[in-house]
């Protein structure tokens, strides 16, 4: 019987695959990571890609 963690991981994987672009997939993963951490401060392992991609899109 699958645990709640297994179900949650499957749901996140399914949501990620629904995103049409790599940028959207990375953004979703970054947002979910920050949400799940819930400390109020960004985590470098999630934010480096997200911030770099945002800055690239502005230039």
CHARMM-style PDB file with segment names, atoms N, HN, CA, C and O in Angstrom:
ATOM      1  N   UNK     1       0.846  -1.186   0.000  1.00  0.00      PROA
ATOM      2  CA  UNK     1       0.000   0.000   0.000  1.00  0.00      PROA
ATOM      3  C   UNK     1       0.892   1.251   0.000  1.00  0.00      PROA
ATOM      4  O   UNK     1       1.781   1.373   0.843  1.00  0.00      PROA
ATOM      5  N   UNK     2       0.662   2.173  -0.934  1.00  0.00      PROA
ATOM      6  HN  UNK     2      -0.059   2.073  -1.619  1.00  0.00      PROA
ATOM      7  CA  UNK     2       1.501   3.373  -1.013  1.00  0.00      PROA
ATOM      8  C   UNK     2       1.297   4.287   0.198  1.00  0.00      PROA
ATOM      9  O   UNK     2       0.185   4.463   0.696  1.00  0.00      PROA
ATOM     10  N   UNK     3       2.389   4.846   0.639  1.00  0.00      PROA
ATOM     11  HN  UNK     3       3.293   4.703   0.235  1.00  0.00      PROA
ATOM     12  CA  UNK     3       2.323   5.792   1.751  1.00  0.00      PROA
ATOM     13  C   UNK     3       1.959   7.167   1.225  1.00  0.00      PROA
ATOM     14  O   UNK     3       1.925   7.394   0.016  1.00  0.00      PROA
ATOM     15  N   UNK     4       1.688   8.077   2.140  1.00  0.00      PROA
ATOM     16  HN  UNK     4       1.716   7.893   3.122  1.00  0.00      PROA
ATOM     17  CA  UNK     4       1.342   9.443   1.730  1.00  0.00      PROA
ATOM     18  C   UNK     4       2.526  10.115   1.038  1.00  0.00      PROA
ATOM     19  O   UNK     4       2.339  10.922   0.128  1.00  0.00      PROA
ATOM     20  N   UNK     5       3.741   9.782   1.468  1.00  0.00      PROA
ATOM     21  HN  UNK     5       3.893   9.126   2.207  1.00  0.00      PROA
ATOM     22  CA  UNK     5       4.931  10.344   0.826  1.00  0.00      PROA
ATOM     23  C   UNK     5       5.036   9.878  -0.622  1.00  0.00      PROA
ATOM     24  O   UNK     5       5.354  10.667  -1.511  1.00  0.00      PROA
ATOM     25  N   UNK     6       4.773   8.617  -0.853  1.00  0.00      PROA
ATOM     26  HN  UNK     6       4.515   7.975  -0.131  1.00  0.00      PROA
ATOM     27  CA  UNK     6       4.805   8.079  -2.212  1.00  0.00      PROA
ATOM     28  C   UNK     6       3.751   8.750  -3.086  1.00  0.00      PROA
ATOM     29  O   UNK     6       4.016   9.093  -4.238  1.00  0.00      PROA
ATOM     30  N   UNK     7       2.567   8.934  -2.535  1.00  0.00      PROA
ATOM     31  HN  UNK     7       2.352   8.655  -1.599  1.00  0.00      PROA
ATOM     32  CA  UNK     7       1.495   9.602  -3.287  1.00  0.00      PROA
ATOM     33  C   UNK     7       1.854  11.053  -3.581  1.00  0.00      PROA
ATOM     34  O   UNK     7       1.601  11.546  -4.680  1.00  0.00      PROA
ATOM     35  N   UNK     8       2.445  11.741  -2.599  1.00  0.00      PROA
ATOM     36  HN  UNK     8       2.650  11.340  -1.706  1.00  0.00      PROA
ATOM     37  CA  UNK     8       2.834  13.138  -2.789  1.00  0.00      PROA
ATOM     38  C   UNK     8       3.916  13.258  -3.849  1.00  0.00      PROA
ATOM     39  O   UNK     8       3.868  14.161  -4.684  1.00  0.00      PROA
ATOM     40  N   UNK     9       4.893  12.356  -3.823  1.00  0.00      PROA
ATOM     41  HN  UNK     9       4.932  11.623  -3.144  1.00  0.00      PROA
ATOM     42  CA  UNK     9       5.950  12.384  -4.830  1.00  0.00      PROA
ATOM     43  C   UNK     9       5.389  12.130  -6.229  1.00  0.00      PROA
ATOM     44  O   UNK     9       5.814  12.761  -7.197  1.00  0.00      PROA
ATOM     45  N   UNK    10       4.456  11.224  -6.330  1.00  0.00      PROA
ATOM     46  HN  UNK    10       4.110  10.712  -5.544  1.00  0.00      PROA
ATOM     47  CA  UNK    10       3.835  10.944  -7.625  1.00  0.00      PROA
ATOM     48  C   UNK    10       3.044  12.149  -8.126  1.00  0.00      PROA
ATOM     49  O   UNK    10       3.069  12.457  -9.318  1.00  0.00      PROA
ATOM     50  N   UNK    11       2.349  12.825  -7.227  1.00  0.00      PROA
ATOM     51  HN  UNK    11       2.329  12.574  -6.259  1.00  0.00      PROA
ATOM     52  CA  UNK    11       1.588  14.013  -7.603  1.00  0.00      PROA
ATOM     53  C   UNK    11       2.504  15.129  -8.095  1.00  0.00      PROA
ATOM     54  O   UNK    11       2.221  15.765  -9.111  1.00  0.00      PROA
ATOM     55  N   UNK    12       3.595  15.366  -7.381  1.00  0.00      PROA
ATOM     56  HN  UNK    12       3.825  14.850  -6.557  1.00  0.00      PROA
ATOM     57  CA  UNK    12       4.550  16.406  -7.799  1.00  0.00      PROA
ATOM     58  C   UNK    12       5.145  16.044  -9.150  1.00  0.00      PROA
ATOM     59  O   UNK    12       5.288  16.910 -10.012  1.00  0.00      PROA
ATOM     60  N   UNK    13       5.490  14.788  -9.346  1.00  0.00      PROA
ATOM     61  HN  UNK    13       5.374  14.084  -8.645  1.00  0.00      PROA
ATOM     62  CA  UNK    13       6.041  14.355 -10.632  1.00  0.00      PROA
ATOM     63  C   UNK    13       5.034  14.571 -11.759  1.00  0.00      PROA
ATOM     64  O   UNK    13       5.395  15.034 -12.842  1.00  0.00      PROA
ATOM     65  N   UNK    14       3.784  14.239 -11.503  1.00  0.00      PROA
ATOM     66  HN  UNK    14       3.490  13.863 -10.624  1.00  0.00      PROA
ATOM     67  CA  UNK    14       2.753  14.411 -12.526  1.00  0.00      PROA
ATOM     68  C   UNK    14       2.539  15.891 -12.838  1.00  0.00      PROA
ATOM     69  O   UNK    14       2.415  16.264 -14.005  1.00  0.00      PROA
ATOM     70  N   UNK    15       2.495  16.728 -11.817  1.00  0.00      PROA
ATOM     71  HN  UNK    15       2.596  16.425 -10.869  1.00  0.00      PROA
ATOM     72  CA  UNK    15       2.331  18.166 -12.035  1.00  0.00      PROA
ATOM     73  C   UNK    15       3.504  18.733 -12.828  1.00  0.00      PROA
ATOM     74  O   UNK    15       3.317  19.568 -13.713  1.00  0.00      PROA
ATOM     75  N   UNK    16       4.695  18.283 -12.511  1.00  0.00      PROA
ATOM     76  HN  UNK    16       4.847  17.605 -11.792  1.00  0.00      PROA
ATOM     77  CA  UNK    16       5.881  18.770 -13.214  1.00  0.00      PROA
ATOM     78  C   UNK    16       5.833  18.398 -14.692  1.00  0.00      PROA
ATOM     79  O   UNK    16       6.194  19.205 -15.549  1.00  0.00      PROA
ATOM     80  N   UNK    17       5.390  17.188 -14.991  1.00  0.00      PROA
ATOM     81  HN  UNK    17       5.096  16.532 -14.295  1.00  0.00      PROA
ATOM     82  CA  UNK    17       5.343  16.774 -16.395  1.00  0.00      PROA
ATOM     83  C   UNK    17       4.260  17.506 -17.186  1.00  0.00      PROA
ATOM     84  O   UNK    17       4.307  17.534 -18.416  1.00  0.00      PROA
ATOM     85  N   UNK    18       3.295  18.091 -16.501  1.00  0.00      PROA
ATOM     86  HN  UNK    18       3.257  18.068 -15.502  1.00  0.00      PROA
ATOM     87  CA  UNK    18       2.246  18.851 -17.188  1.00  0.00      PROA
ATOM     88  C   UNK    18       2.723  20.228 -17.641  1.00  0.00      PROA
ATOM     89  O   UNK    18       2.101  20.846 -18.505  1.00  0.00      PROA
ATOM     90  N   UNK    19       3.819  20.708 -17.065  1.00  0.00      PROA
ATOM     91  HN  UNK    19       4.324  20.205 -16.363  1.00  0.00      PROA
ATOM     92  CA  UNK    19       4.348  22.015 -17.446  1.00  0.00      PROA
ATOM     93  C   UNK    19       4.975  21.901 -18.836  1.00  0.00      PROA
ATOM     94  O   UNK    19       5.804  21.020 -19.062  1.00  0.00      PROA
ATOM     95  N   UNK    20       4.597  22.773 -19.767  1.00  0.00      PROA
ATOM     96  HN  UNK    20       3.923  23.489 -19.584  1.00  0.00      PROA
ATOM     97  CA  UNK    20       5.059  22.626 -21.156  1.00  0.00      PROA
ATOM     98  C   UNK    20       6.530  22.979 -21.394  1.00  0.00      PROA
ATOM     99  O   UNK    20       7.126  22.480 -22.349  1.00  0.00      PROA
ATOM    100  N   UNK    21       7.122  23.813 -20.563  1.00  0.00      PROA
ATOM    101  HN  UNK    21       6.639  24.218 -19.787  1.00  0.00      PROA
ATOM    102  CA  UNK    21       8.520  24.200 -20.805  1.00  0.00      PROA
ATOM    103  C   UNK    21       9.391  23.838 -19.609  1.00  0.00      PROA
ATOM    104  O   UNK    21       8.908  23.670 -18.489  1.00  0.00      PROA
ATOM    105  N   UNK    22      10.684  23.725 -19.876  1.00  0.00      PROA
ATOM    106  HN  UNK    22      11.077  23.861 -20.785  1.00  0.00      PROA
ATOM    107  CA  UNK    22      11.657  23.432 -18.817  1.00  0.00      PROA
ATOM    108  C   UNK    22      11.635  24.548 -17.763  1.00  0.00      PROA
ATOM    109  O   UNK    22      11.729  24.281 -16.565  1.00  0.00      PROA
ATOM    110  N   UNK    23      11.513  25.788 -18.217  1.00  0.00      PROA
ATOM    111  HN  UNK    23      11.437  26.005 -19.190  1.00  0.00      PROA
ATOM    112  CA  UNK    23      11.460  26.936 -17.307  1.00  0.00      PROA
ATOM    113  C   UNK    23      10.291  26.795 -16.330  1.00  0.00      PROA
ATOM    114  O   UNK    23      10.452  27.018 -15.130  1.00  0.00      PROA
ATOM    115  N   UNK    24       9.125  26.429 -16.843  1.00  0.00      PROA
ATOM    116  HN  UNK    24       8.995  26.248 -17.817  1.00  0.00      PROA
ATOM    117  CA  UNK    24       7.954  26.267 -15.978  1.00  0.00      PROA
ATOM    118  C   UNK    24       8.131  25.094 -15.013  1.00  0.00      PROA
ATOM    119  O   UNK    24       7.692  25.162 -13.865  1.00  0.00      PROA
ATOM    120  N   UNK    25       8.761  24.038 -15.470  1.00  0.00      PROA
ATOM    121  HN  UNK    25       9.118  23.983 -16.403  1.00  0.00      PROA
ATOM    122  CA  UNK    25       9.019  22.904 -14.592  1.00  0.00      PROA
ATOM    123  C   UNK    25       9.940  23.300 -13.449  1.00  0.00      PROA
ATOM    124  O   UNK    25       9.687  22.954 -12.295  1.00  0.00      PROA
ATOM    125  N   UNK    26      11.011  24.027 -13.766  1.00  0.00      PROA
ATOM    126  HN  UNK    26      11.217  24.308 -14.703  1.00  0.00      PROA
ATOM    127  CA  UNK    26      11.953  24.460 -12.739  1.00  0.00      PROA
ATOM    128  C   UNK    26      11.303  25.465 -11.787  1.00  0.00      PROA
ATOM    129  O   UNK    26      11.556  25.435 -10.582  1.00  0.00      PROA
ATOM    130  N   UNK    27      10.477  26.342 -12.320  1.00  0.00      PROA
ATOM    131  HN  UNK    27      10.271  26.366 -13.299  1.00  0.00      PROA
ATOM    132  CA  UNK    27       9.782  27.317 -11.484  1.00  0.00      PROA
ATOM    133  C   UNK    27       8.832  26.616 -10.510  1.00  0.00      PROA
ATOM    134  O   UNK    27       8.775  26.971  -9.333  1.00  0.00      PROA
ATOM    135  N   UNK    28       8.093  25.628 -10.998  1.00  0.00      PROA
ATOM    136  HN  UNK    28       8.140  25.339 -11.954  1.00  0.00      PROA
ATOM    137  CA  UNK    28       7.186  24.875 -10.140  1.00  0.00      PROA
ATOM    138  C   UNK    28       7.956  24.156  -9.045  1.00  0.00      PROA
ATOM    139  O   UNK    28       7.550  24.171  -7.883  1.00  0.00      PROA
ATOM    140  N   UNK    29       9.049  23.536  -9.404  1.00  0.00      PROA
ATOM    141  HN  UNK    29       9.379  23.523 -10.348  1.00  0.00      PROA
ATOM    142  CA  UNK    29       9.859  22.836  -8.406  1.00  0.00      PROA
ATOM    143  C   UNK    29      10.415  23.810  -7.368  1.00  0.00      PROA
ATOM    144  O   UNK    29      10.462  23.489  -6.181  1.00  0.00      PROA
ATOM    145  N   UNK    30      10.833  24.989  -7.805  1.00  0.00      PROA
ATOM    146  HN  UNK    30      10.795  25.250  -8.769  1.00  0.00      PROA
ATOM    147  CA  UNK    30      11.343  25.987  -6.867  1.00  0.00      PROA
ATOM    148  C   UNK    30      10.251  26.462  -5.916  1.00  0.00      PROA
ATOM    149  O   UNK    30      10.471  26.567  -4.709  1.00  0.00      PROA
ATOM    150  N   UNK    31       9.079  26.745  -6.462  1.00  0.00      PROA
ATOM    151  HN  UNK    31       8.900  26.660  -7.442  1.00  0.00      PROA
ATOM    152  CA  UNK    31       7.972  27.207  -5.619  1.00  0.00      PROA
ATOM    153  C   UNK    31       7.516  26.134  -4.638  1.00  0.00      PROA
ATOM    154  O   UNK    31       7.256  26.427  -3.471  1.00  0.00      PROA
ATOM    155  N   UNK    32       7.421  24.905  -5.103  1.00  0.00      PROA
ATOM    156  HN  UNK    32       7.632  24.667  -6.051  1.00  0.00      PROA
ATOM    157  CA  UNK    32       7.038  23.819  -4.209  1.00  0.00      PROA
ATOM    158  C   UNK    32       8.089  23.600  -3.124  1.00  0.00      PROA
ATOM    159  O   UNK    32       7.756  23.337  -1.969  1.00  0.00      PROA
ATOM    160  N   UNK    33       9.341  23.709  -3.501  1.00  0.00      PROA
ATOM    161  HN  UNK    33       9.612  23.923  -4.440  1.00  0.00      PROA
ATOM    162  CA  UNK    33      10.413  23.561  -2.517  1.00  0.00      PROA
ATOM    163  C   UNK    33      10.346  24.624  -1.437  1.00  0.00      PROA
ATOM    164  O   UNK    33      10.502  24.322  -0.254  1.00  0.00      PROA
ATOM    165  N   UNK    34      10.117  25.859  -1.835  1.00  0.00      PROA
ATOM    166  HN  UNK    34       9.991  26.104  -2.796  1.00  0.00      PROA
ATOM    167  CA  UNK    34      10.000  26.941  -0.858  1.00  0.00      PROA
ATOM    168  C   UNK    34       8.754  26.778  -0.004  1.00  0.00      PROA
ATOM    169  O   UNK    34       8.786  27.034   1.199  1.00  0.00      PROA
ATOM    170  N   UNK    35       7.672  26.358  -0.611  1.00  0.00      PROA
ATOM    171  HN  UNK    35       7.647  26.150  -1.589  1.00  0.00      PROA
ATOM    172  CA  UNK    35       6.438  26.132   0.125  1.00  0.00      PROA
ATOM    173  C   UNK    35       6.605  25.022   1.160  1.00  0.00      PROA
ATOM    174  O   UNK    35       6.176  25.162   2.305  1.00  0.00      PROA
ATOM    175  N   UNK    36       7.219  23.938   0.756  1.00  0.00      PROA
ATOM    176  HN  UNK    36       7.568  23.824  -0.174  1.00  0.00      PROA
ATOM    177  CA  UNK    36       7.389  22.807   1.666  1.00  0.00      PROA
ATOM    178  C   UNK    36       8.373  23.111   2.786  1.00  0.00      PROA
ATOM    179  O   UNK    36       8.229  22.595   3.894  1.00  0.00      PROA
ATOM    180  N   UNK    37       9.360  23.934   2.509  1.00  0.00      PROA
ATOM    181  HN  UNK    37       9.477  24.354   1.609  1.00  0.00      PROA
ATOM    182  CA  UNK    37      10.323  24.309   3.549  1.00  0.00      PROA
ATOM    183  C   UNK    37       9.663  25.238   4.566  1.00  0.00      PROA
ATOM    184  O   UNK    37       9.859  25.079   5.771  1.00  0.00      PROA
ATOM    185  N   UNK    38       8.890  26.196   4.090  1.00  0.00      PROA
ATOM    186  HN  UNK    38       8.730  26.325   3.111  1.00  0.00      PROA
ATOM    187  CA  UNK    38       8.076  27.102   4.919  1.00  0.00      PROA
ATOM    188  C   UNK    38       8.841  27.803   6.024  1.00  0.00      PROA
ATOM    189  O   UNK    38       8.331  27.946   7.136  1.00  0.00      PROA
ATOM    190  N   UNK    39      10.062  28.243   5.734  1.00  0.00      PROA
ATOM    191  HN  UNK    39      10.476  28.126   4.832  1.00  0.00      PROA
ATOM    192  CA  UNK    39      10.818  28.992   6.743  1.00  0.00      PROA
ATOM    193  C   UNK    39      10.767  30.490   6.492  1.00  0.00      PROA
ATOM    194  O   UNK    39      11.171  31.283   7.343  1.00  0.00      PROA
ATOM    195  N   UNK    40      10.278  30.869   5.342  1.00  0.00      PROA
ATOM    196  HN  UNK    40       9.950  30.225   4.651  1.00  0.00      PROA
ATOM    197  CA  UNK    40      10.218  32.291   5.026  1.00  0.00      PROA
ATOM    198  C   UNK    40      11.457  32.801   4.324  1.00  0.00      PROA
ATOM    199  O   UNK    40      11.492  33.956   3.900  1.00  0.00      PROA
ATOM    200  N   UNK    41      12.468  31.974   4.191  1.00  0.00      PROA
ATOM    201  HN  UNK    41      12.441  31.036   4.536  1.00  0.00      PROA
ATOM    202  CA  UNK    41      13.674  32.385   3.478  1.00  0.00      PROA
ATOM    203  C   UNK    41      13.947  31.406   2.345  1.00  0.00      PROA
ATOM    204  O   UNK    41      13.702  30.208   2.490  1.00  0.00      PROA
ATOM    205  N   UNK    42      14.454  31.904   1.212  1.00  0.00      PROA
ATOM    206  HN  UNK    42      14.653  32.877   1.094  1.00  0.00      PROA
ATOM    207  CA  UNK    42      14.682  31.036   0.060  1.00  0.00      PROA
ATOM    208  C   UNK    42      15.841  30.070   0.297  1.00  0.00      PROA
ATOM    209  O   UNK    42      16.790  30.378   1.018  1.00  0.00      PROA
ATOM    210  N   UNK    43      15.744  28.918  -0.316  1.00  0.00      PROA
ATOM    211  HN  UNK    43      14.973  28.669  -0.903  1.00  0.00      PROA
ATOM    212  CA  UNK    43      16.814  27.934  -0.244  1.00  0.00      PROA
ATOM    213  C   UNK    43      17.683  28.051  -1.490  1.00  0.00      PROA
ATOM    214  O   UNK    43      17.159  28.077  -2.604  1.00  0.00      PROA
ATOM    215  N   UNK    44      18.989  28.121  -1.324  1.00  0.00      PROA
ATOM    216  HN  UNK    44      19.414  28.100  -0.420  1.00  0.00      PROA
ATOM    217  CA  UNK    44      19.865  28.289  -2.491  1.00  0.00      PROA
ATOM    218  C   UNK    44      19.704  27.202  -3.549  1.00  0.00      PROA
ATOM    219  O   UNK    44      19.757  27.503  -4.741  1.00  0.00      PROA
ATOM    220  N   UNK    45      19.511  25.962  -3.151  1.00  0.00      PROA
ATOM    221  HN  UNK    45      19.468  25.717  -2.182  1.00  0.00      PROA
ATOM    222  CA  UNK    45      19.431  24.905  -4.152  1.00  0.00      PROA
ATOM    223  C   UNK    45      18.205  25.049  -5.039  1.00  0.00      PROA
ATOM    224  O   UNK    45      18.200  24.530  -6.155  1.00  0.00      PROA
ATOM    225  N   UNK    46      17.169  25.735  -4.582  1.00  0.00      PROA
ATOM    226  HN  UNK    46      17.173  26.157  -3.676  1.00  0.00      PROA
ATOM    227  CA  UNK    46      15.986  25.957  -5.403  1.00  0.00      PROA
ATOM    228  C   UNK    46      16.058  27.299  -6.118  1.00  0.00      PROA
ATOM    229  O   UNK    46      15.580  27.422  -7.246  1.00  0.00      PROA
ATOM    230  N   UNK    47      16.636  28.283  -5.495  1.00  0.00      PROA
ATOM    231  HN  UNK    47      17.024  28.182  -4.579  1.00  0.00      PROA
ATOM    232  CA  UNK    47      16.563  29.648  -6.011  1.00  0.00      PROA
ATOM    233  C   UNK    47      17.618  29.987  -7.057  1.00  0.00      PROA
ATOM    234  O   UNK    47      17.398  30.892  -7.862  1.00  0.00      PROA
ATOM    235  N   UNK    48      18.734  29.306  -7.075  1.00  0.00      PROA
ATOM    236  HN  UNK    48      18.913  28.571  -6.421  1.00  0.00      PROA
ATOM    237  CA  UNK    48      19.779  29.653  -8.031  1.00  0.00      PROA
ATOM    238  C   UNK    48      19.266  29.568  -9.463  1.00  0.00      PROA
ATOM    239  O   UNK    48      19.434  30.511 -10.236  1.00  0.00      PROA
ATOM    240  N   UNK    49      18.659  28.479  -9.817  1.00  0.00      PROA
ATOM    241  HN  UNK    49      18.522  27.713  -9.189  1.00  0.00      PROA
ATOM    242  CA  UNK    49      18.147  28.299 -11.175  1.00  0.00      PROA
ATOM    243  C   UNK    49      16.999  29.258 -11.437  1.00  0.00      PROA
ATOM    244  O   UNK    49      16.935  29.886 -12.494  1.00  0.00      PROA
ATOM    245  N   UNK    50      16.105  29.368 -10.488  1.00  0.00      PROA
ATOM    246  HN  UNK    50      16.157  28.857  -9.630  1.00  0.00      PROA
ATOM    247  CA  UNK    50      14.927  30.208 -10.644  1.00  0.00      PROA
ATOM    248  C   UNK    50      15.321  31.667 -10.878  1.00  0.00      PROA
ATOM    249  O   UNK    50      14.824  32.299 -11.810  1.00  0.00      PROA
ATOM    250  N   UNK    51      16.205  32.202 -10.044  1.00  0.00      PROA
ATOM    251  HN  UNK    51      16.609  31.689  -9.287  1.00  0.00      PROA
ATOM    252  CA  UNK    51      16.622  33.606 -10.169  1.00  0.00      PROA
ATOM    253  C   UNK    51      17.398  33.812 -11.467  1.00  0.00      PROA
ATOM    254  O   UNK    51      17.175  34.800 -12.167  1.00  0.00      PROA
ATOM    255  N   UNK    52      18.303  32.897 -11.796  1.00  0.00      PROA
ATOM    256  HN  UNK    52      18.484  32.095 -11.227  1.00  0.00      PROA
ATOM    257  CA  UNK    52      19.093  33.035 -13.025  1.00  0.00      PROA
ATOM    258  C   UNK    52      18.175  33.058 -14.241  1.00  0.00      PROA
ATOM    259  O   UNK    52      18.355  33.882 -15.138  1.00  0.00      PROA
ATOM    260  N   UNK    53      17.197  32.164 -14.279  1.00  0.00      PROA
ATOM    261  HN  UNK    53      17.051  31.495 -13.551  1.00  0.00      PROA
ATOM    262  CA  UNK    53      16.265  32.110 -15.412  1.00  0.00      PROA
ATOM    263  C   UNK    53      15.430  33.383 -15.483  1.00  0.00      PROA
ATOM    264  O   UNK    53      15.171  33.893 -16.573  1.00  0.00      PROA
ATOM    265  N   UNK    54      15.006  33.900 -14.332  1.00  0.00      PROA
ATOM    266  HN  UNK    54      15.216  33.486 -13.446  1.00  0.00      PROA
ATOM    267  CA  UNK    54      14.229  35.141 -14.329  1.00  0.00      PROA
ATOM    268  C   UNK    54      15.044  36.299 -14.873  1.00  0.00      PROA
ATOM    269  O   UNK    54      14.547  37.095 -15.670  1.00  0.00      PROA
ATOM    270  N   UNK    55      16.290  36.394 -14.446  1.00  0.00      PROA
ATOM    271  HN  UNK    55      16.694  35.748 -13.799  1.00  0.00      PROA
ATOM    272  CA  UNK    55      17.146  37.479 -14.913  1.00  0.00      PROA
ATOM    273  C   UNK    55      17.433  37.345 -16.406  1.00  0.00      PROA
ATOM    274  O   UNK    55      17.493  38.347 -17.118  1.00  0.00      PROA
ATOM    275  N   UNK    56      17.608  36.118 -16.881  1.00  0.00      PROA
ATOM    276  HN  UNK    56      17.559  35.304 -16.302  1.00  0.00      PROA
ATOM    277  CA  UNK    56      17.849  35.902 -18.298  1.00  0.00      PROA
ATOM    278  C   UNK    56      16.643  36.318 -19.137  1.00  0.00      PROA
ATOM    279  O   UNK    56      16.798  36.828 -20.247  1.00  0.00      PROA
ATOM    280  N   UNK    57      15.454  36.101 -18.608  1.00  0.00      PROA
ATOM    281  HN  UNK    57      15.328  35.687 -17.707  1.00  0.00      PROA
ATOM    282  CA  UNK    57      14.259  36.442 -19.369  1.00  0.00      PROA
ATOM    283  C   UNK    57      14.066  37.962 -19.474  1.00  0.00      PROA
ATOM    284  O   UNK    57      13.403  38.448 -20.390  1.00  0.00      PROA
ATOM    285  N   UNK    58      14.651  38.701 -18.527  1.00  0.00      PROA
ATOM    286  HN  UNK    58      15.189  38.306 -17.783  1.00  0.00      PROA
ATOM    287  CA  UNK    58      14.525  40.157 -18.556  1.00  0.00      PROA
ATOM    288  C   UNK    58      15.509  40.807 -19.518  1.00  0.00      PROA
ATOM    289  O   UNK    58      15.278  41.927 -19.972  1.00  0.00      PROA
ATOM    290  N   UNK    59      16.591  40.129 -19.831  1.00  0.00      PROA
ATOM    291  HN  UNK    59      16.779  39.219 -19.462  1.00  0.00      PROA
ATOM    292  CA  UNK    59      17.612  40.740 -20.702  1.00  0.00      PROA
ATOM    293  C   UNK    59      17.376  40.455 -22.164  1.00  0.00      PROA
ATOM    294  OT1 UNK    59      18.148  40.901 -23.013  1.00  0.00      PROA
TER     295      UNK     59
END
